Amino acid sequence: MFFRYTTATYENENINGSVSLPFGIGTFNEKSESWMISHTIPLSHNLVNNFRFGRLEPISIQGGIAAPKVTSPRSA
């Protein structure tokens, strides 16, 4: 019998070709959790039964800082 559990968290910020900081900075956050269970039974000298079951649940959030809304002045 075998069991494995893994969890990881990633955070990243990058500049997406923007020249007007802080607008255009992209963010990426990910949290992943996975597990797997396996059970192996030898049935004879040349036959093996193996059962595996697992799950992976990644959650990723991507976004950025939006630029402010530009208002045009009223014409007189």
N, C-alpha and C positions, 0 to 999 in steps of 0.2 A: 504494500500500500504506500502511496506517495501523495503528499499535499504540498502545494506552493501558494504563497500569498505575496503580492507585490503592490506597493503604493508609491506614487511619485507626484511631485508638484513642480511645475515649471512656470517661471515668470520672465517676461522679456519686454523691453521697450526698444523701438527702433524709429529712425527718421525715414519716412517714406518719400524721399526726394523733395522734401519741403524746404524752402528757404526762409519761411516765416515761423520761427519757433515761438511759443511752444505748440502752435497749431500744426497739425500734420504728424505729430508723434503718435505712432501706433503702439498699442499694447496687446499682449498675448498672455493669457493665463490658462493653464491646463492642470487639471487634477485627474489622475487615472488610478484605477484600482482594478486589479485582476487576481483571479484565483483559479486553481485547477486541482482536481483530484484524479488519481489514477489507481487502478487495481489490476494486478496481473496474476493469472493462475496458470501454471503449467498443467496441461491435460495429459500429455504423453511426452516422450523424448523428442518428438518433432512437431508438436502442436501446442500453441500457447493462446490463451484467451486474454485479451487486454481490453479494459473498459476505461475510457477517459471522459471527463466532463469538466467544463471550465466556463468562465465568464470574464469579459472585459468591459468595463464601463468608463470610457473617457469623457470628460466634460471640458470643453474648450470654449473660451470667451475671447473674442477678438474685438477690438474697438480702437477708438482714438479720440483725441480732443478736437471737438468741432470748432471751426472758425466762427467768429462772431457774425451776426447778421449785419450786413452793410445797408444803411439807409441812404437814399439819395436826397440831396437838399431839394426843397420845393423851388420850382422856377416861378419868378414873379410875373 
